[in-house]
Amino acid sequence: MDKVTPSVLKTVIEGIPLLSLDNYTFWRICVINFLDLVKLKKALTTDEDTLNPEENDFLKAIIVAKLESTVQANVVDTSNEDSAKKTWESIIKFFAFT
């Protein structure tokens, strides 16, 4: 994660749209590209790796910041608000049939 220049990281994060009820596929592609860039895709999207506390806080902040309030109300709750991985899984489950 620390090998990416701050300006590139900022540009990529700004390029991720807010997740709405209408743009899940595009949003997911943008987030996956971001995860590839920061080398955290495997840790977030599989059970083969784990996130350390710093990585969890970083991804949690980015993911939640990129949710419209209507989506956030449906995917973030007390059971997952402290876990980037659980929040990710909740988003995937919510949009599973779209």
C-alpha positions in Angstrom: 0.0 0.0 0.0 2.8 2.4 0.8 4.4 2.1 -2.7 1.6 4.0 -4.4 2.2 7.7 -4.6 -0.3 9.9 -2.7 -1.3 11.7 -5.9 -2.1 8.5 -7.7 -4.0 7.2 -4.7 -6.0 10.4 -4.5 -6.9 10.3 -8.2 -8.0 6.7 -8.0 -10.1 7.2 -4.9 -11.7 10.3 -6.4 -12.5 8.3 -9.5 -14.7 5.8 -7.5 -18.3 7.1 -7.7 -20.7 7.0 -4.9 -22.5 3.6 -4.9 -26.1 4.1 -5.7 -28.9 1.7 -6.3 -28.2 2.1 -10.1 -24.4 1.8 -10.5 -23.2 -1.3 -8.6 -21.4 -3.0 -11.5 -19.4 0.1 -12.4 -18.7 1.0 -8.7 -17.5 -2.6 -8.1 -15.1 -2.4 -11.0 -13.6 0.9 -9.8 -13.2 -0.5 -6.2 -11.6 -3.7 -7.4 -9.1 -1.7 -9.5 -8.4 0.4 -6.4 -7.9 -2.8 -4.3 -5.5 -4.2 -6.9 -3.5 -0.9 -6.8 -3.2 -1.0 -3.0 -2.6 -4.8 -3.0 -5.5 -5.5 -0.7 -8.0 -7.3 -3.1 -7.2 -10.8 -1.9 -7.4 -9.7 1.8 -10.8 -8.0 1.4 -12.5 -10.3 -1.1 -11.4 -13.8 0.0 -10.8 -15.8 3.1 -7.3 -16.6 2.0 -5.8 -13.5 3.6 -6.7 -11.0 6.4 -6.5 -7.3 6.9 -4.4 -5.9 9.7 -6.1 -3.1 11.8 -4.5 -0.3 9.8 -5.6 -1.8 6.5 -9.1 -2.5 7.9 -9.5 1.1 9.0 -8.2 2.4 5.7 -10.5 0.3 3.5 -13.5 0.8 5.8 -13.1 4.6 5.5 -12.9 4.5 1.7 -15.7 2.0 1.2 -18.2 3.8 3.5 -17.2 7.2 2.1 -18.2 5.9 -1.4 -21.7 4.9 -0.4 -24.8 7.0 -1.0 -26.8 7.4 2.2 -29.6 5.2 0.9 -27.2 2.3 0.2 -25.3 2.9 3.5 -28.5 2.5 5.4 -29.1 -0.9 3.8 -25.6 -2.3 4.1 -23.9 -0.9 7.2 -25.1 -1.7 10.7 -23.8 -2.5 14.1 -22.8 -6.0 13.1 -20.3 -4.8 10.4 -19.5 -1.2 11.0 -16.1 -2.0 12.3 -15.1 -4.4 9.6 -14.2 -3.6 6.0 -14.5 -7.2 5.1 -18.0 -7.6 6.6 -19.1 -4.3 5.1 -17.9 -5.5 1.7 -19.7 -8.8 2.1 -22.9 -7.0 3.1 -22.7 -4.8 -0.1 -22.1 -7.9 -2.3 -25.1 -9.6 -0.7 -27.4 -6.6 -1.0 -26.6 -6.2 -4.7 -26.5 -10.0 -5.4 -29.7 -9.9 -7.5 -29.0 -6.8 -9.5 
